[in-house]
Structure formats: structure tokens, C-alpha cells
């Protein structure tokens, strides 16, 4: 098996269909499950890295190729891209080997006539990689950020406008850092039990870092999949980002509460809310398709949560059974996903200014429907995994004005380092600033005299 050919096929599929990269990479690794760990790691890194760095890679290729990247034949384009990634970002692979393997692949895939061209472009990059001319940081700062952090220019300008140049660069730097998997231990596990599991994972070569925000949260790297970790089958932990955990913390869930989670899959906040209820009350967990509902049920059963019921429901359509029932309403609405670009590189190439407007309209439609599920004095936790004021701060103002809700301080429930930011009733978490995904959460209360 030629592992570079596996990478090439993944990249070609990505360029020709709408499937997400993580799904294609996972499918390829499952198909070639007999490959060893190093080969799998190579496939994953080169596939994801070539996608992640595509803007920078294309910029470099265009300095050394007589044919612009967008004019190349698709197979040659992806072959040169993946080879350029190896030359620029993988120091442990000899440049000569990269060039030779690319030429062999061009021949194998019936592009013999372009072998010389592929070889010439790649060897020119090897010779000139220390002299690449990037946009000037002083005179063309946004262009510099776009190329050097491989972010579409309009998104660079969006982040700079929203958060300023300095924070924008911190965010872009964070997106390119190796990602870790966040895990939430069952809160019924005491510290000794958590330490026993952590020790077992470390014996298997897993790197573990404890969260600075929550005592039951850790980040892991270098695992062979969370399903293979000790404690997974027993329901000792769930995969959930700390930002999502903070939503449930901030809600102030009490014993006996009814919690409704309206866009719940795969169920992280649902299960966390159920844990907070400690066997009392109920969590009604909803999502739009049987597949998504099935994911919630799968995780519910593994985590042994008996106080969770799951419904297939479109959050835009009223469910009369839920009207006036929620002590806590979890509304983690569909969003542009700009806060998780570091984990899902596809997002930065798929999102457009037009799609931002479309998702805002969808958010308003969902909130306009589900707000009726709140009891008087009930709490809505509005959240998104994005960094866009129009979807976040501006949306909160719209919700409060439209439905007579009020912002409530989250400070009493937040870790010490976030209390000041959370006192106003919402917080925008930024990668590179906070140790989480880019995430927004707001706590809103339905006024008692409000219907």
C-alpha cells in the first residue's frame, strides 16, 4: 500500500465532493486498518495539514510554477500541494524522497507526460524554500495574516474588525496548534478514581493535561481513539469541550429541574445536565434527524443516564408538549462554526458572508420557537461555537428585546479566572486567549410576568 496515494485520493475526494475531511480521513484509516500506527499518522497529518495550510501552500507553489495552481489538472494540483506540505512542514522527511515519490505517483496515475513538470516545480520549491517572499507584515498586514496562517482574507478582516489585529493573530495562531481532545469525567467519580484512569491512559502513552477551569475536565493527546481508553465502555467519561461544559455549569441546574436541550446531538450538554440532576428531574433531548437522535441515545446508554428522554424534533417547529415546561432551556443553535476552525479546517473554505446571514436567520427562527418552552423565571442558555458578534452579542440583544428576557450574571458558577468576564451575563471565549474552543455562551431569564 502506497500511503501517499491514500493521501492523494483523500484530497481528490475533498476537492470533488461536499464530504468533510474528518469523515474522509476516518473512512480511509478504517479501510486500511492493517497499516501500522506511523503510517496512519502520516496519512492523517499530510491529509489534514495540506487542507489546513492550503492558502499558504498555493501561494508558495505559484511562486515556482509556470502554471497557476487553479489552472492545474486536479490530480497534479493535489499531488503538488501534498508534496509541498511535506517539504515546508515535515522536516523528518528528506526533500529528495518527497520529490521522487511524487514523480512515481504521477507516472502510476497515467500522467507520465507531466512527470518532468512535477519534478521541476517541487525541486524549485526545495531550492528556494528559504527565500520565499511573503506579503509584508508592515505594509500588507491582513494579506500577511491570510497567507501565513492560511485564512481567507475576508475572514481575517472579520476577526480583525471584531477583536482587533492583535487578538486576531492570536486566534489564527491557535487554529494552527495541534488539537487535543477534551474529556469530561463523570462528576460521581472522586479524585482517586479519576487519577486511576489518568494513570492507566498514561501507561498507554497518552498525554494528559488537567483543565485550568474545571476539576473534572482533562485534555488528551496521542491516544489511539477515545473508544480504546480505559473507562470508556463503563461510561466513566464523555468527549466534550470545556466551553460546552461551562454552559451547563453556568445554567445553575437544581435537583428536580426539567431541562430541555433543543439542538442536542451528540449529547454532551444533555448528559452533563443529567449528571447535574443526579438522578432527579428529567432532561428532554431533541434533534432534527433519527441519526442525530440515535447518537444521543447511544451516548446516554453508555453513560447510564436514566433521566434522559430523546425526541426527533425540528427546533423550528413547536412541540406543544414542551410549552412552558423548561426550568432550563439549552439552545446551542446552528452557527457558522468559526470557533472550531482549528478542529474542522473545512469550515474556513466553506463559510461565506452570505452563509453568515443565512445562519442568523435560522437562529432567530429557532429561538423564536423554543423560547415558549420556558417557565416563568426559566433560564435559557444560548450558545454557539462561533466568533461573530452578529450571531452572539447582537443576537442576545435581539432575544432580550423581542421576548422580554433579561441577562443574568454567570459569575457565581464560573471558575475564578472567568468570573469578571461572565458577570454581564455572557462571555465570548477566544482560542489563543482562553483555553477552549472559540465559543459564546449567554444566560438569559424569562421575566415572571412574561406569559
C-alpha positions in Angstrom: 0.0 0.0 0.0 1.4 3.4 -1.0 0.3 5.7 1.8 1.0 8.8 -0.3 -1.5 7.5 -2.8 -4.1 7.2 0.0 -3.5 10.8 0.9 -3.8 11.8 -2.8 -7.2 10.1 -3.1 -8.4 11.7 0.1 -7.5 15.2 -1.2 -9.1 14.4 -4.6 -12.3 13.4 -3.0 -12.3 16.5 -0.9 -11.9 18.7 -4.0 -14.7 16.9 -5.8 -17.5 16.4 -3.2 -19.0 18.0 -0.1 -17.9 15.4 2.4 -16.0 16.7 5.4 -12.3 16.0 5.7 -12.5 14.3 9.2 -15.1 11.8 7.8 -13.0 11.0 4.7 -9.8 10.6 6.7 -11.5 8.4 9.2 -13.0 6.3 6.4 -9.6 5.8 4.8 -8.0 4.8 8.1 -10.7 2.3 8.7 -10.4 0.9 5.2 -6.7 0.5 5.6 -6.8 -0.6 9.2 -3.9 -3.1 8.8 -1.5 -0.2 8.4 0.8 0.5 11.3 0.5 3.5 13.6 3.2 5.5 11.9 1.6 5.0 8.5 -1.8 6.0 9.8 -0.3 9.1 11.5 1.3 10.1 8.2 -1.9 9.8 6.3 -3.8 11.8 8.9 -1.2 14.5 9.2 -0.5 15.1 5.5 -4.2 15.0 4.5 -5.3 17.4 7.3 -2.2 19.5 7.1 -2.4 20.0 3.3 -6.0 21.2 3.7 -5.2 23.3 6.7 -2.3 25.1 5.0 -3.8 25.2 1.5 -3.7 29.0 1.1 -0.1 29.3 2.1 0.8 26.2 0.0 -0.9 27.6 -3.1 0.9 31.0 -2.5 4.2 29.2 -2.5 3.5 27.0 -5.5 2.5 30.0 -7.5 6.0 31.5 -7.0 7.7 28.5 -8.5 5.2 27.2 -11.1 4.7 28.5 -14.6 1.1 27.2 -14.3 -1.1 28.8 -11.6 -2.5 26.3 -9.1 -6.1 27.0 -10.2 -5.2 26.1 -13.8 -3.6 22.7 -13.0 -5.2 19.4 -13.6 -6.9 18.3 -10.3 -4.7 15.3 -9.7 -1.5 17.2 -10.4 -2.7 20.1 -8.2 -3.3 17.9 -5.2 -0.1 15.9 -5.8 2.0 19.1 -5.8 0.1 20.5 -2.8 0.6 17.5 -0.6 4.3 17.3 -1.6 4.8 21.0 -0.9 3.3 20.5 2.5 5.8 17.8 3.3 8.7 20.0 2.0 7.7 23.0 4.1 6.3 21.4 7.3 7.8 17.9 7.7 11.5 18.2 8.5 11.9 14.5 9.2 11.2 13.5 5.6 14.0 14.1 3.1 13.1 16.5 0.3 14.5 14.2 -2.3 12.2 11.4 -1.2 9.2 13.7 -1.4 10.1 14.7 -5.0 10.8 11.1 -6.1 7.6 9.7 -4.6 5.6 12.5 -6.3 7.1 11.7 -9.7 6.4 8.0 -9.2 2.8 8.7 -8.3 2.3 11.0 -11.4 3.5 8.1 -13.5 1.4 5.5 -11.7 -1.7 7.6 -12.2 -1.1 7.9 -16.0 0.4 11.4 -16.0 3.8 10.4 -17.5 3.9 13.5 -19.7 3.8 15.7 -16.5 6.5 13.8 -14.5 9.1 16.4 -15.5 6.9 19.3 -14.6 6.0 17.9 -11.2 9.7 17.2 -10.5 10.7 20.6 -11.7 8.2 22.5 -9.5 9.0 20.5 -6.4 12.7 20.8 -6.8 12.4 24.5 -7.3 10.5 24.8 -4.1 13.2 22.7 -2.3 15.9 25.0 -3.6 14.0 28.2 -2.9 12.1 27.5 0.3 14.3 29.7 2.4 13.8 32.6 0.1 10.0 32.6 -0.3 8.6 36.1 -0.5 5.5 36.5 1.7 3.3 39.6 2.0 5.0 42.4 4.0 3.8 42.3 7.7 4.1 46.1 8.0 2.6 47.3 4.8 0.1 44.5 4.0 -0.7 43.1 7.4 -4.1 41.5 6.6 -2.6 39.8 3.4 0.3 38.6 5.6 -2.1 37.1 8.1 -4.1 35.5 5.3 -1.2 33.8 3.7 0.9 32.9 6.7 -2.0 31.5 8.7 -3.9 30.1 5.7 -7.1 32.0 6.4 -9.3 33.5 3.7 -8.8 37.3 3.6 -12.4 38.1 4.3 -12.3 36.1 7.5 -9.0 37.8 8.6 -10.8 41.1 8.1 -13.8 39.8 10.0 -11.7 38.7 13.0 -9.7 41.9 12.9 -12.8 44.1 12.8 -14.4 42.1 15.7 -11.5 41.7 18.0 -8.6 43.9 16.8 -5.4 42.9 15.0 -3.5 41.6 18.0 -6.3 39.2 19.1 -6.9 38.2 15.5 -3.3 37.0 15.2 -3.6 35.1 18.5 -6.7 33.4 17.2 -5.1 32.4 13.9 -2.0 31.1 15.7 -4.2 29.0 17.9 -6.1 27.5 15.0 -2.8 26.0 13.7 -1.7 24.4 17.0 -2.1 20.6 17.3 -5.5 19.9 18.7 -6.3 17.9 21.9 -9.4 16.0 22.8 -11.3 17.4 25.8 -12.9 14.9 28.2 -15.4 15.3 31.0 -15.2 12.8 33.8 -18.5 11.7 35.4 -18.8 14.0 38.4 -19.7 11.0 40.5 -16.0 9.8 40.1 -13.9 11.0 43.0 -10.4 12.3 42.5 -8.8 9.0 43.3 -10.9 7.3 40.6 -10.0 10.0 38.1 -6.3 9.6 38.9 -6.5 5.9 38.4 -7.9 6.3 34.9 -5.4 9.0 34.0 -2.5 6.7 35.2 -3.9 3.9 33.0 -4.0 6.2 30.0 -0.5 7.4 30.6 0.8 3.9 30.7 -0.5 3.5 27.1 1.4 6.6 26.0 -1.5 9.1 26.2 -0.6 12.7 27.2 -3.0 14.1 29.7 -3.4 17.8 30.9 -5.8 18.8 33.6 -8.1 21.7 32.8 -7.4 25.0 34.5 -11.1 25.7 34.5 -12.9 22.6 35.8 -11.7 19.8 38.1 -13.4 17.1 36.2 -12.1 18.1 32.8 -8.8 17.0 31.0 -7.3 17.2 27.6 -5.6 14.2 26.0 -3.3 13.8 23.0 -1.6 10.8 21.4 -4.4 8.4 22.1 -5.4 5.6 19.8 -9.0 6.8 19.9 -11.2 7.5 22.9 -13.1 4.3 22.5 -9.9 2.4 23.4 -9.3 4.3 26.6 -9.9 2.6 30.0 -13.3 3.6 31.3 -15.0 4.4 28.0 -17.3 1.3 27.8 -18.1 1.8 31.5 -19.3 5.4 30.9 -16.7 7.0 33.1 -16.2 9.9 30.8 -17.6 11.7 27.7 -15.9 13.7 25.0 -16.9 17.4 25.4 -15.1 20.7 25.1 -14.6 22.7 28.2 -16.6 25.6 26.7 -19.6 23.3 26.4 -19.1 22.2 30.0 -19.2 25.8 31.1 -22.7 26.2 29.6 -24.1 23.6 31.9 -22.1 24.9 34.8 -23.5 28.4 34.2 -27.1 27.2 34.0 -27.3 26.5 37.7 -29.3 23.3 37.3 -31.0 22.2 40.5 -32.3 18.8 41.7 -35.7 18.1 40.2 -35.4 20.6 37.3 -36.8 19.9 33.8 -34.0 20.6 31.3 -34.8 20.8 27.5 -31.9 20.6 25.1 -33.3 21.6 21.7 -30.2 21.1 19.3 -28.6 18.4 21.4 -26.6 15.9 19.2 -24.3 14.3 20.0 -25.5 14.9 23.5 -22.6 16.4 25.5 -24.6 19.1 27.3 -27.6 16.7 27.6 -25.5 14.2 29.5 -23.8 16.8 31.6 -27.1 18.3 32.6 -28.4 14.8 33.5 -25.3 14.4 35.7 -26.0 17.6 37.5 -29.5 16.4 38.3 -28.0 13.3 39.9 -30.9 11.0 39.1 -33.7 13.6 39.8 -35.8 15.6 37.3 -35.5 15.0 33.6 -33.6 16.0 30.5 -35.6 16.1 27.3 -33.1 16.0 24.5 -34.1 16.8 20.9 -32.5 16.9 17.5 -33.7 17.0 13.9 -33.0 13.6 12.5 -33.2 10.0 13.7 -29.5 9.6 13.1 -28.7 12.5 15.4 -31.2 11.3 18.0 -29.6 7.9 17.8 -26.2 9.4 18.6 -27.7 10.9 21.7 -29.3 7.6 22.8 -26.0 5.8 22.2 -24.1 8.1 24.5 -27.0 8.2 27.0 -27.0 4.4 27.3 -23.2 4.2 27.6 -23.2 6.9 30.4 -26.1 5.1 32.2 -28.3 8.2 32.3 -31.8 7.0 33.1 -33.3 10.5 33.4 -32.8 11.4 29.7 -35.5 11.0 27.0 -34.7 11.7 23.4 -37.0 13.1 20.7 -36.7 13.6 17.0 -37.8 17.3 16.7 -37.1 20.2 14.4 -36.2 23.1 16.7 -38.1 25.4 14.2 -41.4 23.6 14.8 -43.4 23.9 18.0 -43.8 20.8 20.2 -46.9 21.5 22.2 -45.9 19.0 24.9 -42.9 21.1 25.8 -44.5 24.6 26.1 -44.0 26.1 29.5 -42.1 23.0 30.8 -38.4 24.1 30.9 -36.7 25.3 34.1 -33.6 25.3 31.9 -33.5 25.6 28.1 -30.3 24.7 26.4 -30.2 26.3 23.0 -26.8 25.6 21.4 -28.0 26.7 18.0 -26.6 26.0 14.5 -23.9 28.6 13.7 -21.1 29.5 11.4 -18.6 27.4 13.4 -15.8 29.9 13.2 -14.7 29.0 16.7 -13.8 25.4 15.8 -11.8 26.0 12.6 -8.8 24.6 14.4 -10.5 21.2 14.7 -12.5 21.4 11.4 -10.3 23.0 8.8 -13.0 22.7 6.1 -15.1 25.4 7.7 -12.9 28.3 6.7 -13.2 27.3 3.0 -16.9 26.6 3.1 -18.3 29.6 5.0 -19.2 32.8 3.1 -20.5 36.2 4.0 -23.8 35.1 2.6 -23.9 31.9 4.7 -23.4 34.0 7.8 -26.6 35.9 7.1 -28.5 32.7 6.4 -27.5 31.1 9.7 -28.5 34.3 11.6 -32.0 34.0 10.1 -32.1 30.3 11.2 -31.0 31.1 14.7 -33.8 33.7 15.0 -36.3 31.1 13.7 -35.2 28.5 16.3 -35.1 30.9 19.2 -38.4 32.4 18.3 -39.9 28.9 18.5 -38.2 27.3 21.5 -38.4 30.4 23.9 -42.1 29.3 24.5 -40.8 26.2 26.3 -39.5 28.3 29.2 -41.4 28.5 32.5 -41.7 32.0 34.1 -38.3 32.6 35.7 -36.9 29.8 33.5 -33.3 30.1 32.2 -32.2 30.0 28.6 -28.6 29.1 27.9 -27.9 30.5 24.4 -24.6 29.3 23.0 -22.7 28.9 19.7 -19.3 27.6 18.7 -18.5 30.8 16.7 -16.9 34.2 17.0 -19.2 36.5 15.2 -20.9 39.4 17.1 -24.0 39.2 14.8 -24.6 35.6 16.0 -23.6 36.2 19.6 -23.8 39.6 21.4 -26.2 41.1 18.8 -28.3 38.0 18.9 -28.6 38.2 22.7 -29.8 41.8 22.5 -32.4 40.8 19.9 -33.6 37.9 22.1 -33.9 40.1 25.2 -35.8 42.9 23.3 -38.0 40.5 21.3 -39.1 38.2 24.1 -38.6 40.2 27.2 -35.8 38.1 28.6 -33.0 39.6 30.8 -29.3 38.8 31.1 -28.2 37.1 34.3 -24.7 37.1 35.7 -22.9 33.8 35.3 -20.1 34.7 37.7 -21.3 32.6 40.6 -20.9 29.5 38.5 -17.7 30.3 36.7 -14.1 29.5 37.5 -12.3 32.3 39.2 -10.4 33.4 36.0 -13.7 33.9 34.1 -15.9 35.5 36.8 -15.3 39.1 35.8 -16.0 38.5 32.1 -19.1 36.4 32.9 -20.7 38.9 35.2 -22.5 40.7 32.4 -24.4 37.6 31.6 -22.4 36.4 28.6 -18.9 35.6 27.6 -17.1 35.2 24.3 -14.3 32.6 24.6 -11.5 33.0 22.1 -8.9 30.4 21.2 -5.4 31.8 22.0 -6.9 33.8 24.8 -8.9 31.2 26.7 -8.0 27.5 26.9 -11.1 26.4 25.0 -12.6 26.4 21.5 -14.0 29.7 20.2 -17.3 29.7 21.9 -20.1 32.0 23.1 -22.5 31.5 26.0 -25.2 33.7 27.5 -27.5 33.2 30.4 -31.0 34.7 30.0 -34.0 34.6 32.3 -37.7 34.8 31.3 -39.3 37.6 33.4 -42.0 36.2 35.7 -44.7 38.4 34.2 -43.8 37.3 30.6 -46.7 35.0 29.6 
